[in-house]
Amino acid sequence: MKKHVAKWMYWTLITLVSLITISHAQLKIQVTKAANNAVPIALFSADPQGNYVEQVVGADLARSGRFIALPAKNSPEPAAGPATINSDVWTQRGIQYAVFLTVRGNQISVDLMNTFSKTSMLQRVYTVNGGNERQWRKTAHQIADSIYEKVLGVTGSFDTKVAYVAKSGRQYQLIISDADGAYPSTIFNSAEPILSPSWSPNGQQIAYSSLEGKKSKIVVQDIYSGKRHVVLNLPGINGAPSWSPDGTHLVFTLSKDGNPEIYTSDIYGKNLTRLTNHPGIDTEPVWGKDNMIYFTSDRSGNPQIYRISANGGTPVKVSTSGNYNASPSISNDGRYLAVMNRGSGNGFGIAIIDLQTGSTKRLTNGGRDEAPSFSSNGHMIIYANGNGGLNAVSNDGNVTQRFSSNASDVREPAWSN
């Protein structure tokens, strides 16, 4: 058993890396299953720049799987603005929402209407900071986030980013892109593996494990300036970093004393504190807003999820379903864990653990699914399918997405807040 778990630990820390081509191939997202109750919503704009914003907003809403975005040509009537809406026509078609976009200079006026009641749900003017396409696209993502929130009651996660570790030939890269795959950018190159990227709460930095010089170390890097510093470079494993909710500390795995254990420190490696002390392998920690740290351990025989206070104490087993649970990711609201799960008679899939009720729900059954990461709003979970690509699934299992690119292999994504 120890030999099996040691092999699992090795592959967790060494080979589960996110791979994407050096040419920055843009990921494209396809909704492979939409929610049965997906909401139709019509979008209108009256000028070329507004049409661009409409396309981005519509694509965001559509790829969530929770909306059916209808361009103006597919709307029940050629409405020129909120005042022209004929409620009877829209009600007959079952389209309750319409969005009107008007661009004046660098400002976008947004009016989200309930077409049944002819009432405005959102009236807001957005200012685009800078005239380049990237800023227009960012503002469009923010508009989509607001629409998502007004209709569904939860803010969207369109204006966020995803990180990957990429390999081309013998070169590894740390790459970030917008959540829809646009604007991929390499922020670090290495001839050795780069592992376990983790976003800081403010989205300004990434912590990761690097094997530069064939020796593992934990690094923190600013994504805009490129400045990086080594947090820890101790003998043995220095891996799987994750941020504290306030962004001042990290939790990670060290084997400096011979066995992989869970430790914390500030982001410069000071005030090093050991939390676990067990002959089993403890790894893959994540830090919840409840000041509890959730981690993978084989102390009960097979890998399972445990939690321990950031102040120390006795670990408590959290996972109760399946003979193998690993790679926890915690939702921002602290309610759920997404895990790599295996039960009797089936392969690895992504499951979600409700930390309030203790119940577990299996969401995917790909057989090799691994490395889940929650979106900022907790509605979606992106993961590696174990076959060289990325997929995503909603937290209720009703929406699925597939990411495609010309990359040979894409794994272990990390979604920003």
Buried (B, 14 or more C-beta within 10 A) or exposed (E): EEEEBEEBBEEBBBEBBBBBBBEBBBBEBEBEBBBEEBBBBBBBBBEEBBBBBBBBBBBBBBBBBBBBBBBBEEBBBEBEEBEEBEEEBBBEBEBBBBBBBBBEEBEBBBBBBBBBEEEEBBEEEBEBEEEEEEBBBBBBBBBBBBBBBBBBEBBBBBBBBBBBBBBBEEEBBBBBBBBBBBBBEBBBBBEBBBBBBBBBBEBEBBBBBBBBEEEBBBBBBBBEEEEBEBBBBBEBBBBBBBBBBEBEBBBBBBBBEEBBBBBBBEBEBEEEEEBBEBEBBBBBBBBBBBEBBBBBBBBEEBBBBBBBBBEEEEBEEBBEBBEBBBBBBBBBEBBBBBBBBBBEEEEBBBBBBEBEEEEBBBBBEBEEBBBBBBBBBBBBBBBBBBEEBBBBBBBEBBBBBBBBBEBEBBBBBBBBB
